Amino acid sequence: MILPDRNIAPDRALLTIGGIIFDRLGEPMTVSRLWDEIRELHQKRPISYVWFLLSVDLLFVMNLVWFDQDGLLRRSAQRVAG
C-alpha cells in the first residue's frame, strides 16, 4: 500500500502519490485546491479521494507537510521557526 508490490502498481503506491503531492506544493494551498490539481493530473487513471488523503496523511507522518495558521498546507521545509 505504501510501497508498490504485486497488488499495487508503482504509480498507485501511496509513496508515489505522496511525492506528486509534495511536488505540487511549491506554494501553500488548500486541500481542496490540491485535490483539484491532483485529480486533473490523474484524469486518465483517477485516484480516489480516500487514496489522496492517505497520501497526505503519509506526508504528515513523515513530517514533510504541515498546516499554517491560515489552514493552508505547506511543505515543512518552508516552515519558519517562531
PyMOL Python script that loads the backbone (N, CA, C, O; Angstrom):
from pymol import cmd

cmd.read_pdbstr("""\
ATOM      1  N   MET A   1       0.825  -1.186   0.000  1.00  0.00           N
ATOM      2  CA  MET A   1       0.000   0.000   0.000  1.00  0.00           C
ATOM      3  C   MET A   1       0.879   1.264   0.000  1.00  0.00           C
ATOM      4  O   MET A   1       0.692   2.163  -0.820  1.00  0.00           O
ATOM      5  N   ILE A   2       1.823   1.310   0.920  1.00  0.00           N
ATOM      6  CA  ILE A   2       2.717   2.467   0.944  1.00  0.00           C
ATOM      7  C   ILE A   2       3.719   2.357  -0.193  1.00  0.00           C
ATOM      8  O   ILE A   2       3.975   3.321  -0.915  1.00  0.00           O
ATOM      9  N   LEU A   3       4.270   1.185  -0.334  1.00  0.00           N
ATOM     10  CA  LEU A   3       5.215   0.901  -1.421  1.00  0.00           C
ATOM     11  C   LEU A   3       4.539   0.010  -2.452  1.00  0.00           C
ATOM     12  O   LEU A   3       3.583  -0.694  -2.125  1.00  0.00           O
ATOM     13  N   PRO A   4       5.012   0.028  -3.678  1.00  0.00           N
ATOM     14  CA  PRO A   4       4.437  -0.882  -4.683  1.00  0.00           C
ATOM     15  C   PRO A   4       4.727  -2.336  -4.314  1.00  0.00           C
ATOM     16  O   PRO A   4       5.760  -2.648  -3.722  1.00  0.00           O
ATOM     17  N   ASP A   5       3.818  -3.192  -4.667  1.00  0.00           N
ATOM     18  CA  ASP A   5       4.027  -4.634  -4.523  1.00  0.00           C
ATOM     19  C   ASP A   5       3.293  -5.330  -5.660  1.00  0.00           C
ATOM     20  O   ASP A   5       2.933  -4.680  -6.641  1.00  0.00           O
ATOM     21  N   ARG A   6       3.066  -6.608  -5.555  1.00  0.00           N
ATOM     22  CA  ARG A   6       2.433  -7.310  -6.674  1.00  0.00           C
ATOM     23  C   ARG A   6       0.967  -6.920  -6.857  1.00  0.00           C
ATOM     24  O   ARG A   6       0.390  -7.156  -7.919  1.00  0.00           O
ATOM     25  N   ASN A   7       0.361  -6.322  -5.821  1.00  0.00           N
ATOM     26  CA  ASN A   7      -1.037  -5.887  -5.915  1.00  0.00           C
ATOM     27  C   ASN A   7      -1.190  -4.383  -6.151  1.00  0.00           C
ATOM     28  O   ASN A   7      -2.260  -3.929  -6.558  1.00  0.00           O
ATOM     29  N   ILE A   8      -0.148  -3.619  -5.906  1.00  0.00           N
ATOM     30  CA  ILE A   8      -0.184  -2.158  -6.050  1.00  0.00           C
ATOM     31  C   ILE A   8       0.850  -1.745  -7.095  1.00  0.00           C
ATOM     32  O   ILE A   8       2.049  -1.967  -6.927  1.00  0.00           O
ATOM     33  N   ALA A   9       0.364  -1.146  -8.167  1.00  0.00           N
ATOM     34  CA  ALA A   9       1.266  -0.672  -9.225  1.00  0.00           C
ATOM     35  C   ALA A   9       2.121   0.482  -8.694  1.00  0.00           C
ATOM     36  O   ALA A   9       1.685   1.216  -7.807  1.00  0.00           O
ATOM     37  N   PRO A  10       3.322   0.643  -9.226  1.00  0.00           N
ATOM     38  CA  PRO A  10       4.207   1.714  -8.751  1.00  0.00           C
ATOM     39  C   PRO A  10       3.566   3.111  -8.797  1.00  0.00           C
ATOM     40  O   PRO A  10       3.818   3.936  -7.918  1.00  0.00           O
ATOM     41  N   ASP A  11       2.754   3.374  -9.802  1.00  0.00           N
ATOM     42  CA  ASP A  11       2.140   4.705  -9.899  1.00  0.00           C
ATOM     43  C   ASP A  11       0.942   4.871  -8.966  1.00  0.00           C
ATOM     44  O   ASP A  11       0.391   5.967  -8.868  1.00  0.00           O
ATOM     45  N   ARG A  12       0.528   3.800  -8.277  1.00  0.00           N
ATOM     46  CA  ARG A  12      -0.603   3.857  -7.348  1.00  0.00           C
ATOM     47  C   ARG A  12      -0.171   3.772  -5.884  1.00  0.00           C
ATOM     48  O   ARG A  12      -1.003   3.920  -4.990  1.00  0.00           O
ATOM     49  N   ALA A  13       1.105   3.538  -5.629  1.00  0.00           N
ATOM     50  CA  ALA A  13       1.590   3.438  -4.251  1.00  0.00           C
ATOM     51  C   ALA A  13       1.446   4.790  -3.549  1.00  0.00           C
ATOM     52  O   ALA A  13       1.607   5.840  -4.171  1.00  0.00           O
ATOM     53  N   LEU A  14       1.145   4.753  -2.267  1.00  0.00           N
ATOM     54  CA  LEU A  14       0.961   5.989  -1.513  1.00  0.00           C
ATOM     55  C   LEU A  14       2.221   6.854  -1.523  1.00  0.00           C
ATOM     56  O   LEU A  14       2.134   8.082  -1.549  1.00  0.00           O
ATOM     57  N   LEU A  15       3.371   6.226  -1.503  1.00  0.00           N
ATOM     58  CA  LEU A  15       4.619   6.987  -1.528  1.00  0.00           C
ATOM     59  C   LEU A  15       4.781   7.731  -2.849  1.00  0.00           C
ATOM     60  O   LEU A  15       5.256   8.866  -2.864  1.00  0.00           O
ATOM     61  N   THR A  16       4.396   7.111  -3.943  1.00  0.00           N
ATOM     62  CA  THR A  16       4.472   7.760  -5.253  1.00  0.00           C
ATOM     63  C   THR A  16       3.497   8.928  -5.337  1.00  0.00           C
ATOM     64  O   THR A  16       3.867  10.019  -5.772  1.00  0.00           O
ATOM     65  N   ILE A  17       2.268   8.703  -4.927  1.00  0.00           N
ATOM     66  CA  ILE A  17       1.266   9.768  -4.958  1.00  0.00           C
ATOM     67  C   ILE A  17       1.653  10.879  -3.984  1.00  0.00           C
ATOM     68  O   ILE A  17       1.472  12.061  -4.276  1.00  0.00           O
ATOM     69  N   GLY A  18       2.187  10.493  -2.826  1.00  0.00           N
ATOM     70  CA  GLY A  18       2.664  11.492  -1.870  1.00  0.00           C
ATOM     71  C   GLY A  18       3.770  12.351  -2.467  1.00  0.00           C
ATOM     72  O   GLY A  18       3.821  13.556  -2.222  1.00  0.00           O
ATOM     73  N   GLY A  19       4.651  11.745  -3.244  1.00  0.00           N
ATOM     74  CA  GLY A  19       5.707  12.503  -3.912  1.00  0.00           C
ATOM     75  C   GLY A  19       5.141  13.496  -4.906  1.00  0.00           C
ATOM     76  O   GLY A  19       5.635  14.618  -5.017  1.00  0.00           O
ATOM     77  N   ILE A  20       4.119  13.096  -5.624  1.00  0.00           N
ATOM     78  CA  ILE A  20       3.462  14.004  -6.584  1.00  0.00           C
ATOM     79  C   ILE A  20       2.804  15.156  -5.831  1.00  0.00           C
ATOM     80  O   ILE A  20       2.897  16.312  -6.243  1.00  0.00           O
ATOM     81  N   ILE A  21       2.145  14.831  -4.735  1.00  0.00           N
ATOM     82  CA  ILE A  21       1.502  15.863  -3.918  1.00  0.00           C
ATOM     83  C   ILE A  21       2.553  16.833  -3.384  1.00  0.00           C
ATOM     84  O   ILE A  21       2.376  18.049  -3.462  1.00  0.00           O
ATOM     85  N   PHE A  22       3.634  16.305  -2.848  1.00  0.00           N
ATOM     86  CA  PHE A  22       4.703  17.147  -2.304  1.00  0.00           C
ATOM     87  C   PHE A  22       5.276  18.053  -3.379  1.00  0.00           C
ATOM     88  O   PHE A  22       5.578  19.220  -3.126  1.00  0.00           O
ATOM     89  N   ASP A  23       5.422  17.514  -4.573  1.00  0.00           N
ATOM     90  CA  ASP A  23       5.930  18.284  -5.709  1.00  0.00           C
ATOM     91  C   ASP A  23       5.001  19.447  -6.055  1.00  0.00           C
ATOM     92  O   ASP A  23       5.471  20.531  -6.401  1.00  0.00           O
ATOM     93  N   ARG A  24       3.704  19.234  -5.967  1.00  0.00           N
ATOM     94  CA  ARG A  24       2.722  20.270  -6.311  1.00  0.00           C
ATOM     95  C   ARG A  24       2.661  21.377  -5.261  1.00  0.00           C
ATOM     96  O   ARG A  24       2.126  22.454  -5.527  1.00  0.00           O
ATOM     97  N   LEU A  25       3.198  21.124  -4.083  1.00  0.00           N
ATOM     98  CA  LEU A  25       3.144  22.109  -3.005  1.00  0.00           C
ATOM     99  C   LEU A  25       4.304  23.108  -3.097  1.00  0.00           C
ATOM    100  O   LEU A  25       4.942  23.410  -2.088  1.00  0.00           O
ATOM    101  N   GLY A  26       4.572  23.612  -4.280  1.00  0.00           N
ATOM    102  CA  GLY A  26       5.587  24.637  -4.441  1.00  0.00           C
ATOM    103  C   GLY A  26       5.185  25.913  -3.733  1.00  0.00           C
ATOM    104  O   GLY A  26       6.028  26.726  -3.354  1.00  0.00           O
ATOM    105  N   GLU A  27       3.899  26.074  -3.563  1.00  0.00           N
ATOM    106  CA  GLU A  27       3.348  27.206  -2.820  1.00  0.00           C
ATOM    107  C   GLU A  27       2.278  26.656  -1.888  1.00  0.00           C
ATOM    108  O   GLU A  27       1.669  25.632  -2.197  1.00  0.00           O
ATOM    109  N   PRO A  28       2.032  27.306  -0.759  1.00  0.00           N
ATOM    110  CA  PRO A  28       0.983  26.840   0.157  1.00  0.00           C
ATOM    111  C   PRO A  28      -0.378  26.855  -0.539  1.00  0.00           C
ATOM    112  O   PRO A  28      -0.675  27.757  -1.322  1.00  0.00           O
ATOM    113  N   MET A  29      -1.197  25.851  -0.247  1.00  0.00           N
ATOM    114  CA  MET A  29      -2.531  25.807  -0.842  1.00  0.00           C
ATOM    115  C   MET A  29      -3.500  25.034   0.030  1.00  0.00           C
ATOM    116  O   MET A  29      -3.103  24.287   0.924  1.00  0.00           O
ATOM    117  N   THR A  30      -4.777  25.230  -0.249  1.00  0.00           N
ATOM    118  CA  THR A  30      -5.809  24.500   0.477  1.00  0.00           C
ATOM    119  C   THR A  30      -5.832  23.044  -0.004  1.00  0.00           C
ATOM    120  O   THR A  30      -5.363  22.722  -1.095  1.00  0.00           O
ATOM    121  N   VAL A  31      -6.387  22.188   0.835  1.00  0.00           N
ATOM    122  CA  VAL A  31      -6.523  20.787   0.458  1.00  0.00           C
ATOM    123  C   VAL A  31      -7.436  20.663  -0.758  1.00  0.00           C
ATOM    124  O   VAL A  31      -7.196  19.827  -1.629  1.00  0.00           O
ATOM    125  N   SER A  32      -8.475  21.484  -0.824  1.00  0.00           N
ATOM    126  CA  SER A  32      -9.398  21.445  -1.963  1.00  0.00           C
ATOM    127  C   SER A  32      -8.690  21.773  -3.274  1.00  0.00           C
ATOM    128  O   SER A  32      -8.881  21.087  -4.278  1.00  0.00           O
ATOM    129  N   ARG A  33      -7.886  22.806  -3.259  1.00  0.00           N
ATOM    130  CA  ARG A  33      -7.152  23.186  -4.475  1.00  0.00           C
ATOM    131  C   ARG A  33      -6.153  22.105  -4.859  1.00  0.00           C
ATOM    132  O   ARG A  33      -6.005  21.769  -6.034  1.00  0.00           O
ATOM    133  N   LEU A  34      -5.471  21.565  -3.855  1.00  0.00           N
ATOM    134  CA  LEU A  34      -4.506  20.499  -4.122  1.00  0.00           C
ATOM    135  C   LEU A  34      -5.208  19.278  -4.713  1.00  0.00           C
ATOM    136  O   LEU A  34      -4.708  18.677  -5.663  1.00  0.00           O
ATOM    137  N   TRP A  35      -6.363  18.908  -4.158  1.00  0.00           N
ATOM    138  CA  TRP A  35      -7.140  17.780  -4.675  1.00  0.00           C
ATOM    139  C   TRP A  35      -7.538  18.028  -6.128  1.00  0.00           C
ATOM    140  O   TRP A  35      -7.443  17.124  -6.959  1.00  0.00           O
ATOM    141  N   ASP A  36      -7.980  19.239  -6.438  1.00  0.00           N
ATOM    142  CA  ASP A  36      -8.354  19.573  -7.816  1.00  0.00           C
ATOM    143  C   ASP A  36      -7.163  19.412  -8.766  1.00  0.00           C
ATOM    144  O   ASP A  36      -7.318  18.895  -9.872  1.00  0.00           O
ATOM    145  N   GLU A  37      -5.987  19.850  -8.338  1.00  0.00           N
ATOM    146  CA  GLU A  37      -4.798  19.727  -9.184  1.00  0.00           C
ATOM    147  C   GLU A  37      -4.390  18.268  -9.374  1.00  0.00           C
ATOM    148  O   GLU A  37      -4.038  17.861 -10.481  1.00  0.00           O
ATOM    149  N   ILE A  38      -4.435  17.492  -8.315  1.00  0.00           N
ATOM    150  CA  ILE A  38      -4.058  16.072  -8.401  1.00  0.00           C
ATOM    151  C   ILE A  38      -5.076  15.319  -9.259  1.00  0.00           C
ATOM    152  O   ILE A  38      -4.706  14.464 -10.065  1.00  0.00           O
ATOM    153  N   ARG A  39      -6.342  15.637  -9.083  1.00  0.00           N
ATOM    154  CA  ARG A  39      -7.390  14.986  -9.895  1.00  0.00           C
ATOM    155  C   ARG A  39      -7.202  15.295 -11.374  1.00  0.00           C
ATOM    156  O   ARG A  39      -7.404  14.430 -12.226  1.00  0.00           O
ATOM    157  N   GLU A  40      -6.817  16.523 -11.672  1.00  0.00           N
ATOM    158  CA  GLU A  40      -6.577  16.916 -13.057  1.00  0.00           C
ATOM    159  C   GLU A  40      -5.384  16.155 -13.647  1.00  0.00           C
ATOM    160  O   GLU A  40      -5.403  15.771 -14.816  1.00  0.00           O
ATOM    161  N   LEU A  41      -4.357  15.943 -12.836  1.00  0.00           N
ATOM    162  CA  LEU A  41      -3.184  15.197 -13.295  1.00  0.00           C
ATOM    163  C   LEU A  41      -3.507  13.733 -13.593  1.00  0.00           C
ATOM    164  O   LEU A  41      -2.897  13.119 -14.469  1.00  0.00           O
ATOM    165  N   HIS A  42      -4.462  13.189 -12.863  1.00  0.00           N
ATOM    166  CA  HIS A  42      -4.798  11.764 -12.976  1.00  0.00           C
ATOM    167  C   HIS A  42      -6.125  11.531 -13.681  1.00  0.00           C
ATOM    168  O   HIS A  42      -6.869  10.626 -13.306  1.00  0.00           O
ATOM    169  N   GLN A  43      -6.430  12.321 -14.684  1.00  0.00           N
ATOM    170  CA  GLN A  43      -7.705  12.171 -15.384  1.00  0.00           C
ATOM    171  C   GLN A  43      -7.829  10.837 -16.094  1.00  0.00           C
ATOM    172  O   GLN A  43      -8.903  10.234 -16.091  1.00  0.00           O
ATOM    173  N   LYS A  44      -6.753  10.368 -16.699  1.00  0.00           N
ATOM    174  CA  LYS A  44      -6.833   9.109 -17.454  1.00  0.00           C
ATOM    175  C   LYS A  44      -6.992   7.907 -16.535  1.00  0.00           C
ATOM    176  O   LYS A  44      -7.670   6.937 -16.875  1.00  0.00           O
ATOM    177  N   ARG A  45      -6.369   7.979 -15.385  1.00  0.00           N
ATOM    178  CA  ARG A  45      -6.451   6.883 -14.413  1.00  0.00           C
ATOM    179  C   ARG A  45      -6.655   7.493 -13.022  1.00  0.00           C
ATOM    180  O   ARG A  45      -5.706   7.618 -12.248  1.00  0.00           O
ATOM    181  N   PRO A  46      -7.899   7.871 -12.713  1.00  0.00           N
ATOM    182  CA  PRO A  46      -8.180   8.621 -11.484  1.00  0.00           C
ATOM    183  C   PRO A  46      -7.843   7.857 -10.208  1.00  0.00           C
ATOM    184  O   PRO A  46      -7.900   6.628 -10.155  1.00  0.00           O
ATOM    185  N   ILE A  47      -7.492   8.625  -9.190  1.00  0.00           N
ATOM    186  CA  ILE A  47      -7.330   8.056  -7.854  1.00  0.00           C
ATOM    187  C   ILE A  47      -8.511   8.531  -7.014  1.00  0.00           C
ATOM    188  O   ILE A  47      -9.105   9.570  -7.301  1.00  0.00           O
ATOM    189  N   SER A  48      -8.843   7.780  -5.994  1.00  0.00           N
ATOM    190  CA  SER A  48      -9.968   8.160  -5.132  1.00  0.00           C
ATOM    191  C   SER A  48      -9.522   9.239  -4.146  1.00  0.00           C
ATOM    192  O   SER A  48      -8.333   9.416  -3.882  1.00  0.00           O
ATOM    193  N   TYR A  49     -10.498   9.942  -3.619  1.00  0.00           N
ATOM    194  CA  TYR A  49     -10.221  10.980  -2.622  1.00  0.00           C
ATOM    195  C   TYR A  49      -9.601  10.352  -1.376  1.00  0.00           C
ATOM    196  O   TYR A  49      -8.713  10.941  -0.760  1.00  0.00           O
ATOM    197  N   VAL A  50     -10.059   9.175  -1.009  1.00  0.00           N
ATOM    198  CA  VAL A  50      -9.508   8.475   0.158  1.00  0.00           C
ATOM    199  C   VAL A  50      -8.029   8.181  -0.052  1.00  0.00           C
ATOM    200  O   VAL A  50      -7.223   8.370   0.859  1.00  0.00           O
ATOM    201  N   TRP A  51      -7.666   7.719  -1.247  1.00  0.00           N
ATOM    202  CA  TRP A  51      -6.270   7.407  -1.558  1.00  0.00           C
ATOM    203  C   TRP A  51      -5.430   8.688  -1.505  1.00  0.00           C
ATOM    204  O   TRP A  51      -4.296   8.674  -1.028  1.00  0.00           O
ATOM    205  N   PHE A  52      -5.998   9.794  -1.998  1.00  0.00           N
ATOM    206  CA  PHE A  52      -5.345  11.101  -1.925  1.00  0.00           C
ATOM    207  C   PHE A  52      -5.102  11.484  -0.466  1.00  0.00           C
ATOM    208  O   PHE A  52      -3.998  11.895  -0.109  1.00  0.00           O
ATOM    209  N   LEU A  53      -6.133  11.352   0.381  1.00  0.00           N
ATOM    210  CA  LEU A  53      -5.990  11.716   1.790  1.00  0.00           C
ATOM    211  C   LEU A  53      -4.991  10.825   2.515  1.00  0.00           C
ATOM    212  O   LEU A  53      -4.242  11.301   3.367  1.00  0.00           O
ATOM    213  N   LEU A  54      -4.974   9.550   2.187  1.00  0.00           N
ATOM    214  CA  LEU A  54      -3.975   8.662   2.793  1.00  0.00           C
ATOM    215  C   LEU A  54      -2.565   9.093   2.411  1.00  0.00           C
ATOM    216  O   LEU A  54      -1.643   8.994   3.221  1.00  0.00           O
ATOM    217  N   SER A  55      -2.397   9.564   1.202  1.00  0.00           N
ATOM    218  CA  SER A  55      -1.085  10.054   0.757  1.00  0.00           C
ATOM    219  C   SER A  55      -0.692  11.319   1.505  1.00  0.00           C
ATOM    220  O   SER A  55       0.468  11.487   1.881  1.00  0.00           O
ATOM    221  N   VAL A  56      -1.660  12.212   1.723  1.00  0.00           N
ATOM    222  CA  VAL A  56      -1.395  13.425   2.510  1.00  0.00           C
ATOM    223  C   VAL A  56      -1.066  13.035   3.951  1.00  0.00           C
ATOM    224  O   VAL A  56      -0.152  13.597   4.554  1.00  0.00           O
ATOM    225  N   ASP A  57      -1.808  12.076   4.502  1.00  0.00           N
ATOM    226  CA  ASP A  57      -1.523  11.589   5.855  1.00  0.00           C
ATOM    227  C   ASP A  57      -0.102  11.046   5.959  1.00  0.00           C
ATOM    228  O   ASP A  57       0.594  11.295   6.943  1.00  0.00           O
ATOM    229  N   LEU A  58       0.319  10.314   4.953  1.00  0.00           N
ATOM    230  CA  LEU A  58       1.679   9.781   4.939  1.00  0.00           C
ATOM    231  C   LEU A  58       2.696  10.917   4.988  1.00  0.00           C
ATOM    232  O   LEU A  58       3.699  10.821   5.696  1.00  0.00           O
ATOM    233  N   LEU A  59       2.448  11.980   4.247  1.00  0.00           N
ATOM    234  CA  LEU A  59       3.352  13.133   4.273  1.00  0.00           C
ATOM    235  C   LEU A  59       3.381  13.773   5.660  1.00  0.00           C
ATOM    236  O   LEU A  59       4.433  14.232   6.104  1.00  0.00           O
ATOM    237  N   PHE A  60       2.237  13.808   6.348  1.00  0.00           N
ATOM    238  CA  PHE A  60       2.210  14.323   7.721  1.00  0.00           C
ATOM    239  C   PHE A  60       3.031  13.436   8.649  1.00  0.00           C
ATOM    240  O   PHE A  60       3.823  13.933   9.450  1.00  0.00           O
ATOM    241  N   VAL A  61       2.844  12.134   8.541  1.00  0.00           N
ATOM    242  CA  VAL A  61       3.569  11.189   9.392  1.00  0.00           C
ATOM    243  C   VAL A  61       5.077  11.314   9.174  1.00  0.00           C
ATOM    244  O   VAL A  61       5.865  11.168  10.109  1.00  0.00           O
ATOM    245  N   MET A  62       5.457  11.582   7.952  1.00  0.00           N
ATOM    246  CA  MET A  62       6.877  11.743   7.616  1.00  0.00           C
ATOM    247  C   MET A  62       7.377  13.157   7.931  1.00  0.00           C
ATOM    248  O   MET A  62       8.538  13.476   7.677  1.00  0.00           O
ATOM    249  N   ASN A  63       6.506  13.999   8.481  1.00  0.00           N
ATOM    250  CA  ASN A  63       6.820  15.378   8.847  1.00  0.00           C
ATOM    251  C   ASN A  63       7.301  16.201   7.651  1.00  0.00           C
ATOM    252  O   ASN A  63       8.215  17.016   7.772  1.00  0.00           O
ATOM    253  N   LEU A  64       6.681  15.978   6.510  1.00  0.00           N
ATOM    254  CA  LEU A  64       7.046  16.702   5.290  1.00  0.00           C
ATOM    255  C   LEU A  64       6.091  17.845   4.974  1.00  0.00           C
ATOM    256  O   LEU A  64       6.431  18.740   4.201  1.00  0.00           O
ATOM    257  N   VAL A  65       4.893  17.824   5.568  1.00  0.00           N
ATOM    258  CA  VAL A  65       3.912  18.894   5.354  1.00  0.00           C
ATOM    259  C   VAL A  65       3.287  19.273   6.686  1.00  0.00           C
ATOM    260  O   VAL A  65       3.324  18.503   7.645  1.00  0.00           O
ATOM    261  N   TRP A  66       2.716  20.460   6.735  1.00  0.00           N
ATOM    262  CA  TRP A  66       2.015  20.953   7.913  1.00  0.00           C
ATOM    263  C   TRP A  66       1.005  22.000   7.485  1.00  0.00           C
ATOM    264  O   TRP A  66       1.078  22.525   6.374  1.00  0.00           O
ATOM    265  N   PHE A  67       0.057  22.304   8.372  1.00  0.00           N
ATOM    266  CA  PHE A  67      -0.928  23.353   8.125  1.00  0.00           C
ATOM    267  C   PHE A  67      -0.484  24.623   8.837  1.00  0.00           C
ATOM    268  O   PHE A  67      -0.108  24.586  10.009  1.00  0.00           O
ATOM    269  N   ASP A  68      -0.529  25.748   8.126  1.00  0.00           N
ATOM    270  CA  ASP A  68      -0.197  27.020   8.760  1.00  0.00           C
ATOM    271  C   ASP A  68      -1.431  27.590   9.460  1.00  0.00           C
ATOM    272  O   ASP A  68      -2.493  26.968   9.462  1.00  0.00           O
ATOM    273  N   GLN A  69      -1.285  28.759  10.047  1.00  0.00           N
ATOM    274  CA  GLN A  69      -2.385  29.374  10.812  1.00  0.00           C
ATOM    275  C   GLN A  69      -3.572  29.751   9.940  1.00  0.00           C
ATOM    276  O   GLN A  69      -4.672  29.957  10.454  1.00  0.00           O
ATOM    277  N   ASP A  70      -3.370  29.846   8.623  1.00  0.00           N
ATOM    278  CA  ASP A  70      -4.455  30.162   7.701  1.00  0.00           C
ATOM    279  C   ASP A  70      -5.137  28.921   7.134  1.00  0.00           C
ATOM    280  O   ASP A  70      -6.041  29.035   6.307  1.00  0.00           O
ATOM    281  N   GLY A  71      -4.709  27.734   7.572  1.00  0.00           N
ATOM    282  CA  GLY A  71      -5.306  26.494   7.087  1.00  0.00           C
ATOM    283  C   GLY A  71      -4.763  26.038   5.747  1.00  0.00           C
ATOM    284  O   GLY A  71      -5.371  25.197   5.084  1.00  0.00           O
ATOM    285  N   LEU A  72      -3.622  26.585   5.339  1.00  0.00           N
ATOM    286  CA  LEU A  72      -3.000  26.180   4.074  1.00  0.00           C
ATOM    287  C   LEU A  72      -1.981  25.091   4.329  1.00  0.00           C
ATOM    288  O   LEU A  72      -1.253  25.123   5.322  1.00  0.00           O
ATOM    289  N   LEU A  73      -1.936  24.139   3.436  1.00  0.00           N
ATOM    290  CA  LEU A  73      -0.966  23.058   3.527  1.00  0.00           C
ATOM    291  C   LEU A  73       0.363  23.559   2.975  1.00  0.00           C
ATOM    292  O   LEU A  73       0.411  24.144   1.893  1.00  0.00           O
ATOM    293  N   ARG A  74       1.434  23.329   3.716  1.00  0.00           N
ATOM    294  CA  ARG A  74       2.771  23.793   3.322  1.00  0.00           C
ATOM    295  C   ARG A  74       3.781  22.666   3.447  1.00  0.00           C
ATOM    296  O   ARG A  74       3.592  21.724   4.217  1.00  0.00           O
ATOM    297  N   ARG A  75       4.859  22.776   2.675  1.00  0.00           N
ATOM    298  CA  ARG A  75       5.996  21.888   2.855  1.00  0.00           C
ATOM    299  C   ARG A  75       6.675  22.250   4.163  1.00  0.00           C
ATOM    300  O   ARG A  75       6.729  23.426   4.523  1.00  0.00           O
ATOM    301  N   SER A  76       7.190  21.271   4.877  1.00  0.00           N
ATOM    302  CA  SER A  76       7.881  21.537   6.137  1.00  0.00           C
ATOM    303  C   SER A  76       9.142  22.347   5.940  1.00  0.00           C
ATOM    304  O   SER A  76       9.540  23.085   6.841  1.00  0.00           O
ATOM    305  N   ALA A  77       9.784  22.233   4.787  1.00  0.00           N
ATOM    306  CA  ALA A  77      10.997  22.999   4.531  1.00  0.00           C
ATOM    307  C   ALA A  77      10.707  24.494   4.524  1.00  0.00           C
ATOM    308  O   ALA A  77      11.621  25.298   4.707  1.00  0.00           O
ATOM    309  N   GLN A  78       9.446  24.881   4.316  1.00  0.00           N
ATOM    310  CA  GLN A  78       9.056  26.288   4.287  1.00  0.00           C
ATOM    311  C   GLN A  78       8.721  26.815   5.676  1.00  0.00           C
ATOM    312  O   GLN A  78       8.498  28.012   5.855  1.00  0.00           O
ATOM    313  N   ARG A  79       8.687  25.922   6.650  1.00  0.00           N
ATOM    314  CA  ARG A  79       8.268  26.298   7.999  1.00  0.00           C
ATOM    315  C   ARG A  79       9.254  27.286   8.619  1.00  0.00           C
ATOM    316  O   ARG A  79      10.468  27.091   8.562  1.00  0.00           O
ATOM    317  N   VAL A  80       8.723  28.323   9.197  1.00  0.00           N
ATOM    318  CA  VAL A  80       9.545  29.344   9.833  1.00  0.00           C
ATOM    319  C   VAL A  80       9.495  29.150  11.338  1.00  0.00           C
ATOM    320  O   VAL A  80       8.414  29.006  11.909  1.00  0.00           O
ATOM    321  N   ALA A  81      10.645  29.144  11.982  1.00  0.00           N
ATOM    322  CA  ALA A  81      10.688  28.984  13.439  1.00  0.00           C
ATOM    323  C   ALA A  81      10.064  30.194  14.111  1.00  0.00           C
ATOM    324  O   ALA A  81      10.186  31.326  13.641  1.00  0.00           O
ATOM    325  N   GLY A  82       9.396  29.925  15.219  1.00  0.00           N
ATOM    326  CA  GLY A  82       8.851  31.057  15.962  1.00  0.00           C
ATOM    327  C   GLY A  82       7.483  30.940  16.319  1.00  0.00           C
ATOM    328  O   GLY A  82       6.929  31.841  16.947  1.00  0.00           O
TER     329      GLY A  82
END
""", "prot")
cmd.dss("prot")
cmd.show_as("cartoon", "prot")
cmd.util.cbc("prot")
cmd.orient("prot")
